[in-house]
Each structure stands twice: as C-alpha cells, then as structure tokens.
C-alpha cells in the first residue's frame, strides 16, 4: 500500500470500529465474559495504541534515526505483518503496560471517543509528511512485534483495529447463544 492507501484504510477501519461502538447500548458496552475485555475496553485499547503511534509520528525524522536506527531489511507485506502478529498472539502475546485498559464506564466513552478521533486524524495528517522511501527507511519499536518500519506500523494499526472489532463482534454473537 502506498501512503494514500494507508491513510484511506486507517480512516475506514477506525471509523467502522467507532461506528460499531457507537451502535451498542450501554449494557453491551460495559459487559463481557469473565476474563475478557468489554467493547468499551477494546475501544480504549485501540485509542491508547493508535495514540502512541500518532505521538511517535510527531517526532522529527532524525529522532527516529537516532533513537531506533534505520531499517536493515525491506518492509514486510501487509499479509506477512498480519501473519506475524497472529503468530505472536497464538504464542501467548498480549497487550501490556499502558496499553491495557482499565474498567470503563459508559460515562467515560465520550472523552475516549474524542481522543480516539483526535488520534486517528492526527495519524493520517502526520502520514502526509512521509514519502514512500521514508516509510520503508525509518523504524519504530512495537512491544510485541519488535522493530517495524513505519509502513509496517501503519499496516499493524490498520489491522489491529479490525482484529479488535472482530473480537467484539465474536463476543456479541457468543453472548446471544
């Protein structure tokens, strides 16, 4: 995907998840089976992770090079990145630290939604400052996947929201059985 396609998919996938969360009634938003996240917590997790990527993308490019180095390999394809993420999850990988949402009340959702929209809009706006070569040249660390090129981080961010959207949908279907 080129930068324009990345932006399109970032906006499309995040909007679809935001719309889904907005369609849920209060009871569904804050309930989940034991040991699982509620849809509100999934939403907050995506806000937290997308916000972290957006914050990183505000850094000048020389900071990326200084802090993280430069890519020593070509960017993976979208499918290869998704496969790597799914493998890490199957091996027990989970969100940790600041990416784990706390219990969320329905009253907190308006603030979370505002920050969610700000994060994805900010990310798409920052992506406009990156040329195709730089997307494959600079890297960022991912807590589960290791060093990713910026293009791969965008692939992850595009897929990550879909993954959590599907988890919410699956929980919703399972709870009606």
C-alpha positions as CSV (number, residue, x, y, z in Angstrom):
1,X,0.0,0.0,0.0
2,X,1.2,3.5,-0.7
3,X,0.7,6.4,1.7
4,X,-2.6,7.4,0.2
5,X,-3.9,3.8,0.6
6,X,-2.6,3.6,4.1
7,X,-4.5,6.8,5.0
8,X,-7.7,5.5,3.4
9,X,-7.6,2.2,5.2
10,X,-6.6,3.8,8.6
11,X,-9.6,6.1,8.3
12,X,-12.0,3.5,7.0
13,X,-11.2,0.8,9.5
14,X,-11.1,3.1,12.5
15,X,-14.4,4.7,11.5
16,X,-16.1,1.3,11.1
17,X,-15.0,0.4,14.7
18,X,-16.1,3.7,16.1
19,X,-19.5,3.4,14.4
20,X,-19.9,-0.2,15.8
21,X,-19.0,1.0,19.3
22,X,-21.5,3.9,18.9
23,X,-24.2,1.5,17.9
24,X,-24.0,-0.5,21.2
25,X,-26.3,0.1,24.1
26,X,-24.9,0.9,27.5
27,X,-25.3,-2.6,28.8
28,X,-23.4,-4.2,25.9
29,X,-20.6,-1.6,26.0
30,X,-19.6,-2.4,29.6
31,X,-20.2,-6.1,29.8
32,X,-18.1,-9.0,28.9
33,X,-17.5,-12.6,29.8
34,X,-15.1,-13.2,32.8
35,X,-11.5,-12.5,31.8
36,X,-12.4,-10.7,28.6
37,X,-12.4,-7.0,27.8
38,X,-15.7,-5.2,27.3
39,X,-16.3,-3.4,24.0
40,X,-15.5,-0.1,25.8
41,X,-12.2,-1.5,26.9
42,X,-11.4,-2.7,23.4
43,X,-12.2,0.8,22.2
44,X,-9.9,2.4,24.8
45,X,-7.1,-0.1,24.0
46,X,-7.3,1.0,20.3
47,X,-7.3,4.7,21.4
48,X,-4.2,4.1,23.5
49,X,-2.3,2.2,20.9
50,X,-3.2,4.5,18.0
51,X,-2.5,7.5,20.2
52,X,1.0,6.1,20.9
53,X,1.7,5.7,17.2
54,X,0.4,9.2,16.5
55,X,2.6,10.6,19.2
56,X,5.6,8.9,17.8
57,X,4.9,10.2,14.3
58,X,5.1,13.7,15.6
59,X,8.8,13.2,16.2
60,X,11.3,14.7,13.6
61,X,12.8,12.0,11.4
62,X,16.3,12.5,12.7
63,X,15.0,11.4,16.2
64,X,13.8,8.1,14.6
65,X,17.2,7.5,13.2
66,X,19.0,8.5,16.5
67,X,16.7,6.5,18.8
68,X,15.8,3.5,16.8
69,X,18.2,3.3,13.8
70,X,17.2,2.6,10.2
71,X,15.7,-0.4,8.6
72,X,18.1,-3.1,7.6
73,X,15.5,-5.0,5.5
74,X,12.6,-4.2,3.2
75,X,9.2,-3.7,4.7
76,X,7.1,-6.8,5.0
77,X,3.8,-7.0,3.1
78,X,0.5,-6.4,4.9
79,X,-0.3,-10.1,4.9
80,X,3.2,-11.0,6.2
81,X,2.8,-8.5,9.0
82,X,-0.7,-9.8,9.9
83,X,0.6,-13.3,10.0
84,X,3.5,-12.4,12.3
85,X,1.0,-10.6,14.7
86,X,-1.3,-13.6,14.7
87,X,1.6,-16.0,15.4
88,X,2.7,-13.8,18.3
89,X,-0.9,-13.8,19.7
90,X,-1.1,-17.6,19.3
91,X,2.1,-17.9,21.2
92,X,0.6,-16.1,24.2
93,X,1.4,-12.5,23.3
94,X,-0.8,-9.9,25.0
95,X,-1.1,-6.2,25.5
96,X,0.8,-4.9,28.5
97,X,1.6,-1.8,30.5
98,X,-0.1,1.4,29.3
99,X,-2.0,-0.4,26.6
100,X,-4.1,-2.4,29.0
101,X,-7.4,-0.5,29.5
102,X,-8.9,-0.1,33.0
103,X,-12.5,-0.7,33.7
104,X,-14.5,1.8,31.6
105,X,-17.9,3.3,32.4
106,X,-20.3,4.4,29.7
107,X,-19.8,8.0,31.0
108,X,-16.1,7.9,30.1
109,X,-16.8,6.9,26.5
110,X,-17.4,10.5,25.2
111,X,-13.9,11.5,26.3
112,X,-12.4,8.3,24.9
113,X,-14.2,8.8,21.6
114,X,-12.9,12.4,21.3
115,X,-9.3,11.2,22.0
116,X,-9.8,8.3,19.6
117,X,-10.9,10.6,16.8
118,X,-8.0,13.0,17.5
119,X,-5.5,10.1,17.4
120,X,-6.6,8.7,14.1
121,X,-7.0,12.2,12.5
122,X,-3.6,13.2,13.8
123,X,-2.0,10.0,12.5
124,X,-3.4,10.5,9.0
125,X,-2.3,14.1,9.0
126,X,1.2,13.2,10.1
127,X,1.4,10.4,7.4
128,X,1.1,13.1,4.8
129,X,4.6,14.3,5.7
130,X,6.2,10.9,4.9
131,X,7.3,9.9,1.4
132,X,7.3,6.3,0.2
133,X,11.0,5.8,0.7
134,X,10.9,7.1,4.3
135,X,8.0,4.8,5.2
136,X,10.4,1.9,4.5
137,X,13.6,3.5,5.9
138,X,12.6,4.6,9.4
139,X,11.6,2.2,12.2
140,X,9.7,2.2,15.4
141,X,9.7,-0.4,18.2
142,X,6.5,-2.4,18.7
143,X,6.1,-4.0,22.2
144,X,5.1,-7.4,20.7
145,X,6.5,-7.4,17.1
146,X,9.8,-5.7,17.7
147,X,11.2,-3.2,15.2
148,X,8.8,-2.3,12.4
149,X,9.2,0.1,9.5
150,X,6.8,3.0,9.6
151,X,4.9,1.3,6.7
152,X,4.7,-1.9,8.8
153,X,3.5,0.1,11.8
154,X,0.7,1.6,9.6
155,X,-0.2,-1.9,8.4
156,X,-0.3,-3.0,12.1
157,X,-2.5,-0.1,13.0
158,X,-4.8,-0.8,10.1
159,X,-5.2,-4.5,11.1
160,X,-5.1,-4.0,14.8
161,X,-8.4,-2.2,14.9
162,X,-10.0,-4.8,12.6
163,X,-8.8,-7.5,15.0
164,X,-10.4,-5.9,18.0
165,X,-13.6,-5.1,16.1
166,X,-13.8,-8.8,15.2
167,X,-13.2,-9.8,18.9
168,X,-16.1,-7.5,19.9
169,X,-18.4,-8.9,17.3
170,X,-17.5,-12.5,18.3
171,X,-18.2,-11.8,21.9
172,X,-21.5,-10.2,20.9
173,X,-22.5,-13.3,18.9
174,X,-21.3,-15.7,21.7
175,X,-23.3,-13.8,24.3
176,X,-26.5,-14.3,22.4
177,X,-26.2,-18.1,22.4
